[in-house]
Amino acid sequence: MAIEYREWRDGDDLALLEIWGGPETEQARQFRGTLAPSGNSPWRRCIVAEDIVDGVAIPVAAGVVHEASLHPERLWAYIEVDRHHRRTGVGSTLLTMLRHEAAQSPSGVSRLRTKVEPGTPARPSWKPPVWPRSSGPGWLSWTRGAPAARLR
């Protein structure tokens, strides 16, 4: 498996839908609509992971970070990875890349926010390398380098 990362391009939505199939959750359905080319009005950065198979690049994952007027103190983030590429570091790499992009947002906001559903691949039973801080049922705010003692 050789994974390469690049910015979102037109047509990626259709290629990823072929790989992903239907959304696993309501949140996935809603957030898929935020996957779009990077732009500055509103500010958004979108990255695609491609698996290179026999010289052919196949999109298998994507992530987006964007500003939203409803929550100006945080940036929204979403990552989706094909079932066959989960637990291989693709999602973690996308998150690291999105954090780097978030640090350069024009608003100066770099804290991330997303919504996940218990019992889904986005909410594993093991502790992720980015420590979540609860903001209410089903909501996470990621804090870089938070000590393990801060976890529930």
N, C-alpha and C positions, 0 to 999 in steps of 0.2 A: 504494500500500500504506500503510494507516494502522494502526499497531500500538498497542494499548493493553494495559496490564498490570494485573492484579488478583490477589487471593488465590484459591486453589483453592476450588471449590464442588462439592457433590455433583453427579454426572452428568458432570463433566469427563473422567473416565476413559473413559467410553463415547464421548464426542465426539472425544477425542484418538485413541482406537483406530481410529475411522473414518478419520481423516486419516492417521495414522502407518502403519496396517496392522500386520503382525507385527513383532516385534522383530528388529533387524538383527544383534544379537549376544546371547550368553548374559548379558553384563553388563546390557544394556538390558532383557532379560526380568526379571532380578532387581531392578534398580533401579526399574522401573516400579511395582513393588509398594510402593515408599516414597512415591509420589505420592499424597497424601491431604490432607485439610484441616489447616491449621496448628493446632498445639496445644502445650500445656506439659508434658504427661506421657505419653510422653516429648516433649522439646522438638523441634519441627519447624516449619519455615516453608516454604510451598509457593506458588509464583507461577505464574500462567498468562499467556501472551501470546496476544492475540486480534487477528486481522486483521479490520478493519471493511470489509466489502464491501457496497455499496449499503445501508448502514445496519444490516447484519446482522453481529453479532460471531461470528467463527468461531475457536475455539481452535486454535492452530497449534503451540504450544510450551509447555513447562512445565519448571520447575526446582524442586528441593527441597534444603534443607540441614537436617540433623538430627543429634542426638546419638546415640551408640551406646555401650553399656556395654563392648563389646569394645575400643574405641579411644577412651578418655576424653580423650586428649591432642589429638584432632582431631575435627572435624565432618565427616560424610560429605556430599558434594554430588553431584547428578546433574542434568543438563540434557539435554533432547531437543527437537529442532526438526524440523518437517516438512521433507521434502526440498526443496520449492519455496521455502522461506523461509530456507534455509541461506546463509551468506555475505552476509547482509544486516544483520548487527549484532544480530539478535534474541537469539542465544545469549550474546553479549558483554554485552548489556544485562541479561539475566537473571542472569548471573554477578555483575555489579556490584551488582544488587539483593540477591542472596543474600549477598554479602560484607557489605553493610550490615546485613542481618538477623543474620548470624553475629557481628558486632561487638557485638550486643546479647544474645547468648545468656546465660542465667542462670549457666552454668558459668564464664563468662569466657573460654572457649576460642573462638578465631576462625580457627585454621588449618584449611584444608580438605583433604579426601582423597577420591579417587575411584579407580575402576579403569576403564581403557580398553584396547581391543585394537588392536594395530598394524594399520595399513591400513584403519581405519574412519574415518568422518567426525569422530569425537571425537579422533582422533590425526592431524591434518593434517601434511603435510610441511613447511609453513611454520612459523615460530616464532610462537606465540600471544602476545598482549600481556601475559598473565600467565605469568611464567617458571616452568616446571616444574622441580622438583628430584627426581630419581629416588629412590624408596624401595624399589627392587627391580623385577624384571621386570614391566612393565605397570602399575606403581603410580606415581601422581604425587602430590606434595604441592605445592600452589600457594603461592608466596611473592610477596607484593606488592612491586613495585619492585626485584626482584633485578636486579643488573647483568648485561648480556649476557655478560660474562666468566665468569659462573658456569655458563653453559650448556655442555653437552658439545660 
